């Protein structure tokens, strides 16, 4: 609306293809393309954050009993190599997001994840 100067009601009951053609949006193809591209890039970041969140929500840690001699010394984390690889992959993914000019709407969330996953 801001770029085209056109105001329209987006109610699906009244908005038609004819309405869209009458706005002559083809005159603003470059601007609309830039907006669309930015929206796609932001959606990609949003989806990556969701995937990251889902992975860690579902992540289960295997603990094993640690004994020294006959003495029970507590528990230790098992499968640490897999966890380390996951942490490294997620860290690289977060760095990539931070380098994107489209991270702004998600900046605090990405920084939060970087902080949570930093070793």
C-alpha positions as CSV (number, residue, x, y, z in Angstrom):
1,X,0.0,0.0,0.0
2,X,2.8,2.4,1.0
3,X,4.8,1.7,-2.2
4,X,2.0,1.7,-4.6
5,X,-0.2,4.4,-3.1
6,X,-3.1,2.0,-3.4
7,X,-5.5,1.3,-0.6
8,X,-7.5,-1.9,-0.7
9,X,-9.5,-4.1,1.6
10,X,-7.9,-7.5,1.9
11,X,-11.2,-9.1,3.0
12,X,-11.2,-12.5,1.1
13,X,-15.0,-12.1,0.7
14,X,-14.6,-8.9,-1.3
15,X,-11.1,-8.8,-2.7
16,X,-11.0,-10.2,-6.3
17,X,-8.4,-10.6,-9.0
18,X,-10.2,-7.8,-10.8
19,X,-9.5,-5.5,-7.9
20,X,-5.8,-6.5,-8.0
21,X,-5.6,-5.8,-11.8
22,X,-7.3,-2.4,-11.4
23,X,-4.5,-1.3,-9.0
24,X,-2.0,-1.7,-11.9
25,X,0.6,-3.3,-9.7
26,X,2.8,-4.1,-12.7
27,X,4.0,-0.5,-12.6
28,X,5.6,-1.3,-9.2
29,X,7.2,-4.7,-10.2
30,X,10.7,-3.8,-8.9
31,X,9.5,-2.5,-5.6
32,X,7.1,-5.4,-5.1
33,X,9.9,-7.8,-6.0
34,X,12.2,-6.3,-3.4
35,X,9.5,-6.5,-0.7
36,X,8.7,-10.1,-1.7
37,X,12.4,-11.1,-1.7
38,X,12.8,-9.6,1.8
39,X,9.7,-11.4,3.1
40,X,11.0,-14.7,1.7
41,X,14.4,-14.2,3.4
42,X,12.7,-13.3,6.7
43,X,10.5,-16.3,6.4
44,X,13.6,-18.5,5.9
45,X,15.2,-17.1,9.1
46,X,11.9,-17.6,11.0
47,X,11.7,-21.2,9.8
48,X,15.3,-21.9,10.8
49,X,14.7,-20.5,14.3
50,X,11.6,-22.7,14.6
51,X,13.6,-25.8,13.5
52,X,16.4,-24.9,15.9
53,X,13.9,-24.6,18.7
54,X,12.2,-27.9,17.8
55,X,15.5,-29.7,17.7
56,X,16.4,-28.6,21.2
57,X,12.9,-29.1,22.6
58,X,13.0,-32.7,21.4
59,X,16.7,-33.4,22.3
60,X,17.1,-36.1,24.9
61,X,20.4,-36.5,26.7
62,X,21.6,-39.9,27.7
63,X,23.1,-40.1,31.1
64,X,25.3,-42.9,32.4
65,X,26.4,-43.8,35.9
66,X,29.9,-42.8,36.7
67,X,31.8,-44.9,39.2
68,X,35.4,-44.8,40.3
69,X,36.4,-48.1,41.7
70,X,33.5,-49.1,43.8
71,X,32.4,-45.6,44.6
72,X,29.4,-44.1,42.9
73,X,30.4,-40.6,41.6
74,X,27.2,-39.5,40.0
75,X,26.2,-39.3,36.3
76,X,27.9,-38.3,33.1
77,X,26.6,-37.2,29.8
78,X,26.9,-39.8,27.0
79,X,27.0,-39.3,23.2
80,X,28.8,-36.0,23.6
81,X,30.2,-36.2,20.1
82,X,26.7,-36.0,18.6
83,X,25.8,-33.1,20.9
84,X,29.0,-31.3,20.0
85,X,28.3,-31.7,16.3
86,X,24.8,-30.4,16.8
87,X,26.0,-27.4,18.8
88,X,28.6,-26.6,16.1
89,X,26.0,-26.9,13.3
90,X,23.5,-24.7,15.1
91,X,26.2,-22.2,15.9
92,X,27.2,-21.9,12.3
93,X,23.5,-21.6,11.3
94,X,23.0,-18.8,13.9
95,X,26.2,-17.0,12.6
96,X,24.8,-17.1,9.1
97,X,21.5,-15.6,10.3
98,X,23.3,-12.9,12.1
99,X,25.2,-11.9,8.9
100,X,21.9,-11.5,7.1
101,X,20.4,-8.0,6.6
102,X,17.0,-9.7,7.1
103,X,17.6,-10.8,10.7
104,X,16.4,-7.5,12.2
105,X,12.8,-8.8,13.2
106,X,14.4,-11.8,14.9
107,X,17.6,-10.2,16.3
108,X,16.9,-10.7,20.0
109,X,15.7,-14.3,19.5
110,X,18.8,-15.2,17.4
111,X,21.1,-13.5,20.0
112,X,19.3,-15.4,22.7
113,X,19.9,-18.7,21.0
114,X,23.6,-17.8,20.4
115,X,23.9,-17.1,24.1
116,X,22.1,-20.3,25.1
117,X,24.2,-22.5,22.8
118,X,27.6,-20.9,23.4
119,X,30.1,-23.2,25.1
